[in-house]
């Protein structure tokens, strides 16, 4: 059954890749609108819970609007995977219309201690990966999916322009450590709950189980840290890439302060583009002992 699911998923991606970006995004928008109207949809329920938790300052009307926009953008993220993974890289890279603060990346690499690129689940992170791997020696950490066929495809497609993939385990940590010591770039998605060894740290005013790995790598290698994301433009016009300096606290020797700085770095990027963040993920599911997951209550 799992094998069949993987085959179907790959076939759907193949079909989506045959469509112009505007058509693919229209399908994604339709999926998002259906999720918003379906009260029993996990996609809609989790998105609603996260936005209510993270934006208490918004009015009910503003929250409803953001939930709707977020689900539409989430649908577009899914429907763009055909483009991201199966279009020829040169064709996808032509969809990048502007790059803001690109000089920050080159300046940080010249420092010589390597660069850690914080890539939140914001906008289209696969487009960001292609851009970086075309220009730099990049090692990207990732969490392998359970379906082997999907894992094989992800590794193949993300490595088209030379990206080296490191699994999110002890072997992957050794790989990225060596890359940083060579003065190269490492990409890490920092906004998912770690499998183990995390700490609780504020994220949008909520207690979030957060990875220690990124600040530990900074402390051990002296690497510079940059945030990067690919903003989806309206009317299928393409993407704008943004590079932003991380919060200075990420370099603090105190691990608690450094993790908080990592989360603030992600939060600053998300606040610049809140509708395009991955709000359908259960970011606050893992809670300290005695507290219940907010998704269970709702």
C-alpha positions, 0 to 999 in steps of 0.5 A: 500500500505504501509503495502504491501511495508513493507511485501515485504521489510521483505520478501526480507531481509528474502531471503537475509539472506539465502545467504552466505555473499559473495553472498549477497555482490555480489548482493549489488555490482551489485545494486551499479554498476547499480546505478552508470551507471544510470544517473537519479538514486537518489542514484547516483546523491546524492552520486555524489553531496556529494562527489563533495562538500566534497572532492574538493581537489580530481581530477575528476578521483579520485572523479569518482572512489570514487563515484563508490566505494561508490555506491558499498559499499552502495549496500553491506550495503543494501544487508547485512541487511539480515545477520545483522538482521536475522542471529543468533547473534552468527553467525554474531558475528563470522564475526568480525575478529579484534577489534581495541582499545577495551580497550578504551571502558572499560576504559571509562566505568570505569570512571562511568559517562556513555559512549556515542558511536558515531556511524556514518553511516559508514561500517556496524553499525548493526554489531557494535550494536550486538558487543556492546549489547553482552558485555555492557548494551546498550541503542540506540537512533533511528528514527522509520520508518513510516511503523509499520511492519518495526519498529516492526522488527527493534526493535525486531532484534536490541534488540536480545542481550539486546539493549534497544531502545529509539526513537529520541524524548523527551521520548527517551531523558529521557531514555538515560539520565537515562541510562547515570546517571546509568553509562551505554552506549548510542549509537547515530547516529549523522550524520543525520539532526535533526527534529528540534532544530539543529544548523549549523556547519561545516562538510567536510567544508560545513554547516551542520544542526547538532544535539545539543543533544549529546553535551548537554547530555555530558554537563549534565552527564559528559559522555565520548564519543567514536566513533565506526564503523565496517569496511567491509573487502574485499572479504566477509572476515568479519569486523574489529571494530574500536574505536576512541576517540572523538575530545576533543572539544566535551566536551567544555561548548560552545555548538557551539564548542562542536557541531563542535567537534562532526562533526569533530569526525565523519569526522575523522572516515569517512576520514579513510574509505570514500568509506563506508560512507552513501553518498547517504543521503542528509546531507546538505539539510537543509540550512540557510535562503537565501541558496538553498539545493545543491541537488535542484541545481543539 
